Amino acid sequence: MLEWEAAGDGVATALLLHGFMDAAGTWDLVAPRLTEAGVRVLAPDLRGFGDGPRISPGAYYYFPDYVLDVAEIVDALVPRGSPLAVVGHSMGGAVASLYAGCFPDRVAKLVVIEGMGPPDSDHAHSADRMRRWIDDVRGVRGRGRESKTMASRDDALRRLAGNHPRVDRAVLETRLDALARTRPDGTLTWKADPLHGTRTPVPYFAESFKSFARRVTCPVLFVSGGPLGWHPPDEDDRLAAFPHIERVEIPAGGHMMHWSRPEDLSRGLLKFLLS
């Protein structure tokens, strides 16, 4: 768990939830700007990502596990009655929305940064999806759940740049320590559990997500990265399920706007959180 202490007395706590194949450490370009304005920042490595704990052999990662983890973190570290803002990016945004729907009394404000989830699932594909999951999990176990080995930091950086071609290379280099681990022989491996490379057998259904969104009682801010961001086809319909929704766009932000446009994102967060 990373924590950035608020300047002064502090006005609220912001719990920042990272996205898929990301880690808590990459909030480092946003968190200090929040603390300067008096916001205490907590950022966990979700299970199986970054330095977060991996699940035991035979277990798997499911969304309800992440919601449980958030509930445990909040109850342990945020006193009842203290203002809490939950901020989630991508997968973390979906987790944040599910938590806020389960515990609306604990969340004063919710920020979803391009976290409306993947495309809706078709029930007809459920059996094929389950079979593929079993095959993929067996494949990962056969490799000993070891991440891919990269020969050097330059090699790791090239791979990261291939996944995020619109993010400045100098910024990507500062992400490596949060996302990759250096071995004694100088090679690197990704910190994320390789099981995350398998597709969950549990389909995503938009109607289920909207049932959680309807139970969120606090103000909600949706942040878009513009045309280069991630937008499911029915995004507007999902957003309409939140009773109190505001929207803001960072036109050139792209999906990884906390890396590419941290100043713009921080400014938008503070305007919403402190209002």
C-alpha positions as CSV (number, residue, x, y, z in Angstrom):
1,M,0.0,0.0,0.0
2,L,1.4,3.4,-1.0
3,E,0.4,6.5,1.0
4,W,1.0,10.2,0.3
5,E,0.3,12.3,3.3
6,A,-1.9,15.5,2.8
7,A,-0.4,18.9,3.3
8,G,-1.9,20.7,6.3
9,D,-4.8,19.2,8.2
10,G,-6.2,17.3,5.2
11,V,-9.7,17.6,3.8
12,A,-10.4,14.1,2.5
13,T,-8.9,10.7,1.6
14,A,-8.6,9.6,-2.0
15,L,-8.3,5.9,-2.7
16,L,-6.7,5.5,-6.1
17,L,-7.3,2.1,-7.9
18,H,-5.0,1.3,-10.8
19,G,-6.1,-0.5,-14.0
20,F,-5.3,-3.8,-15.6
21,M,-1.6,-4.7,-15.8
22,D,-0.8,-1.4,-14.0
23,A,0.4,-0.8,-10.4
24,A,0.0,1.6,-7.5
25,G,3.4,3.2,-8.1
26,T,2.3,4.7,-11.5
27,W,0.0,7.2,-9.7
28,D,3.2,9.0,-8.7
29,L,2.6,11.8,-11.2
30,V,-0.9,12.5,-9.9
31,A,-0.8,11.8,-6.1
32,P,1.6,14.6,-5.1
33,R,-0.6,17.2,-6.8
34,L,-3.6,16.0,-4.7
35,T,-1.7,16.1,-1.5
36,E,-0.6,19.6,-2.1
37,A,-4.3,20.6,-2.0
38,G,-4.8,18.7,1.3
39,V,-6.0,15.4,0.0
40,R,-4.6,12.3,1.6
41,V,-3.8,9.6,-1.0
42,L,-3.9,5.8,-0.6
43,A,-3.0,3.6,-3.6
44,P,-2.9,-0.2,-3.2
45,D,-1.4,-2.8,-5.6
46,L,-4.4,-4.9,-6.3
47,R,-3.9,-8.6,-5.8
48,G,-1.6,-10.1,-8.4
49,F,-0.4,-6.8,-9.7
50,G,2.7,-4.8,-8.8
51,D,3.9,-5.8,-5.4
52,G,0.5,-7.0,-4.3
53,P,0.1,-10.6,-3.1
54,R,-0.4,-13.4,-5.6
55,I,-3.2,-15.9,-5.0
56,S,-2.3,-19.5,-4.0
57,P,-2.0,-22.4,-6.4
58,G,-5.4,-23.5,-7.5
59,A,-7.1,-20.2,-6.9
60,Y,-8.0,-17.4,-9.4
61,Y,-8.6,-13.7,-9.6
62,Y,-12.2,-12.5,-9.7
63,F,-13.8,-9.1,-9.6
64,P,-15.6,-9.7,-6.3
65,D,-12.1,-10.4,-4.7
66,Y,-11.0,-6.9,-5.6
67,V,-14.2,-5.4,-4.2
68,L,-13.6,-7.3,-1.0
69,D,-10.1,-6.0,-0.9
70,V,-11.3,-2.4,-1.3
71,A,-13.8,-2.9,1.5
72,E,-11.1,-4.2,3.8
73,I,-8.8,-1.3,3.0
74,V,-11.4,1.3,3.5
75,D,-12.6,-0.1,6.8
76,A,-9.0,-0.4,8.1
77,L,-7.6,2.9,7.0
78,V,-10.5,5.4,6.6
79,P,-12.4,6.2,9.7
80,R,-16.2,6.3,9.4
81,G,-17.4,9.9,8.9
82,S,-14.2,10.9,7.2
83,P,-14.8,12.0,3.6
84,L,-13.6,9.3,1.1
85,A,-13.3,9.7,-2.7
86,V,-12.7,6.5,-4.7
87,V,-10.8,7.1,-7.9
88,G,-10.4,4.2,-10.4
89,H,-8.7,4.0,-13.7
90,S,-9.9,1.4,-16.3
91,M,-10.3,-1.9,-14.5
92,G,-9.9,0.0,-11.2
93,G,-12.8,2.2,-12.3
94,A,-15.1,-0.8,-12.6
95,V,-14.0,-2.1,-9.2
96,A,-14.6,1.4,-7.7
97,S,-18.1,1.5,-9.2
98,L,-18.9,-1.9,-7.8
99,Y,-17.7,-1.0,-4.4
100,A,-19.6,2.3,-4.4
101,G,-22.7,0.4,-5.4
102,C,-22.3,-2.0,-2.5
103,F,-21.3,0.6,0.1
104,P,-22.9,3.9,-1.0
105,D,-22.7,5.2,2.6
106,R,-18.9,5.0,2.6
107,V,-18.2,6.9,-0.6
108,A,-18.5,10.7,-0.7
109,K,-17.4,11.0,-4.3
110,L,-16.6,8.6,-7.1
111,V,-14.3,9.2,-10.1
112,V,-14.2,6.7,-12.9
113,I,-11.4,7.3,-15.4
114,E,-12.4,5.3,-18.5
115,G,-13.6,2.5,-16.4
116,M,-17.0,1.5,-17.9
117,G,-15.8,-2.0,-18.5
118,P,-15.3,-4.2,-21.6
119,P,-17.9,-4.8,-24.3
120,D,-21.0,-6.6,-23.2
121,S,-20.9,-10.4,-23.2
122,D,-23.2,-12.8,-25.1
123,H,-24.6,-15.7,-23.0
124,A,-24.2,-18.0,-26.1
125,H,-20.4,-17.8,-25.8
126,S,-20.2,-18.9,-22.1
127,A,-19.2,-22.5,-22.7
128,D,-16.4,-21.6,-25.2
129,R,-15.2,-18.9,-22.8
130,M,-15.0,-21.5,-20.0
131,R,-13.1,-24.0,-22.1
132,R,-10.6,-21.4,-23.3
133,W,-10.0,-20.3,-19.6
134,I,-9.3,-23.9,-18.5
135,D,-6.8,-24.4,-21.4
136,D,-5.1,-21.1,-20.7
137,V,-4.8,-21.6,-16.9
138,R,-3.3,-25.0,-17.5
139,G,-0.8,-23.5,-19.9
140,V,0.3,-20.9,-17.3
141,R,0.6,-23.6,-14.6
142,G,2.7,-25.7,-17.0
143,R,5.2,-22.8,-17.2
144,G,5.3,-22.5,-13.4
145,R,3.4,-19.2,-13.4
146,E,6.6,-17.4,-14.4
147,S,6.4,-14.1,-16.2
148,K,8.2,-13.5,-19.4
149,T,11.9,-12.8,-19.0
150,M,13.4,-9.7,-20.6
151,A,17.1,-9.4,-21.2
152,S,17.5,-5.8,-20.0
153,R,15.7,-2.6,-19.0
154,D,15.9,-1.5,-22.6
155,D,14.2,-4.7,-23.7
156,A,11.5,-4.1,-21.1
157,L,11.1,-0.5,-22.2
158,R,10.7,-1.5,-25.8
159,R,7.9,-3.9,-24.9
160,L,6.2,-1.3,-22.7
161,A,6.4,1.3,-25.5
162,G,4.9,-1.2,-27.9
163,N,1.8,-1.4,-25.6
164,H,1.7,2.3,-25.0
165,P,3.0,4.0,-28.2
166,R,1.4,7.4,-27.5
167,V,3.1,7.8,-24.1
168,D,6.4,9.6,-24.0
169,R,9.3,7.2,-23.7
170,A,10.9,9.2,-20.9
171,V,7.6,8.8,-18.9
172,L,7.5,5.0,-19.7
173,E,11.0,4.6,-18.3
174,T,9.8,5.9,-14.9
175,R,7.0,3.3,-14.9
176,L,9.4,0.3,-15.1
177,D,10.2,0.0,-11.4
178,A,6.5,-0.2,-10.5
179,L,5.7,-2.8,-13.3
180,A,8.8,-5.0,-13.6
181,R,11.3,-6.7,-11.2
182,T,15.0,-7.0,-11.8
183,R,16.5,-10.4,-11.1
184,P,20.0,-11.0,-9.7
185,D,21.4,-11.8,-13.1
186,G,20.2,-8.4,-14.5
187,T,17.2,-9.8,-16.5
188,L,13.7,-8.5,-15.7
189,T,10.2,-10.0,-15.4
190,W,6.8,-8.3,-15.2
191,K,5.5,-8.2,-11.6
192,A,1.9,-9.1,-12.6
193,D,0.9,-12.7,-12.1
194,P,0.8,-14.4,-15.6
195,L,-2.7,-15.7,-14.6
196,H,-3.8,-12.2,-15.5
197,G,-3.0,-13.0,-19.1
198,T,-5.8,-15.5,-19.1
199,R,-9.4,-14.4,-19.8
200,T,-11.7,-14.8,-16.9
201,P,-14.4,-17.5,-17.3
202,V,-17.0,-15.1,-15.7
203,P,-18.5,-13.0,-18.6
204,Y,-19.1,-9.3,-18.2
205,F,-22.7,-8.2,-18.4
206,A,-23.5,-4.6,-18.8
207,E,-26.9,-4.9,-17.1
208,S,-25.2,-6.2,-14.0
209,F,-22.8,-3.3,-14.0
210,K,-25.7,-0.8,-14.3
211,S,-27.5,-2.4,-11.4
212,F,-24.5,-1.4,-9.2
213,A,-24.3,2.0,-10.8
214,R,-27.9,2.8,-9.9
215,R,-27.2,2.2,-6.2
216,V,-24.4,4.8,-6.2
217,T,-25.7,7.9,-4.3
218,C,-22.7,10.2,-4.3
219,P,-21.6,12.6,-7.1
220,V,-19.8,10.7,-9.9
221,L,-17.2,12.1,-12.3
222,F,-16.4,10.3,-15.5
223,V,-13.1,11.3,-17.1
224,S,-12.6,10.5,-20.8
225,G,-9.3,10.4,-22.6
226,G,-10.9,11.6,-25.8
227,P,-11.0,9.8,-29.2
228,L,-7.8,7.9,-28.4
229,G,-9.2,6.5,-25.1
230,W,-11.2,3.3,-24.4
231,H,-14.9,3.5,-25.0
232,P,-17.3,0.5,-25.1
233,P,-20.0,0.9,-27.7
234,D,-22.7,1.4,-25.0
235,E,-20.7,3.8,-22.8
236,D,-23.4,6.5,-22.7
237,D,-26.0,4.0,-21.6
238,R,-23.8,2.7,-18.8
239,L,-23.0,6.2,-17.6
240,A,-26.7,7.1,-17.6
241,A,-27.3,4.5,-14.9
242,F,-25.4,6.6,-12.3
243,P,-28.0,9.0,-10.7
244,H,-25.5,11.9,-10.3
245,I,-23.0,12.0,-13.2
246,E,-20.6,14.6,-14.5
247,R,-18.4,14.2,-17.5
248,V,-15.1,15.8,-18.4
249,E,-12.8,15.1,-21.4
250,I,-9.0,15.3,-21.7
251,P,-9.0,15.4,-25.6
252,A,-5.4,14.2,-26.1
253,G,-5.1,12.1,-22.9
254,G,-5.7,8.7,-24.3
255,H,-6.5,5.8,-22.1
256,M,-3.4,6.1,-19.9
257,M,-4.0,9.8,-19.1
258,H,-2.5,9.5,-15.6
259,W,0.8,8.9,-17.5
260,S,0.4,11.1,-20.5
261,R,-1.5,14.1,-19.1
262,P,-1.1,14.0,-15.3
263,E,-1.4,17.8,-14.9
264,D,-4.7,17.9,-16.7
265,L,-6.0,14.9,-14.9
266,S,-5.0,16.2,-11.5
267,R,-6.6,19.6,-12.2
268,G,-9.9,17.9,-13.1
269,L,-9.8,15.6,-10.1
270,L,-9.2,18.5,-7.7
271,K,-11.9,20.7,-9.2
272,F,-14.3,17.8,-8.6
273,L,-13.0,16.5,-5.2
274,L,-12.8,20.0,-3.6
275,S,-16.1,21.4,-4.9
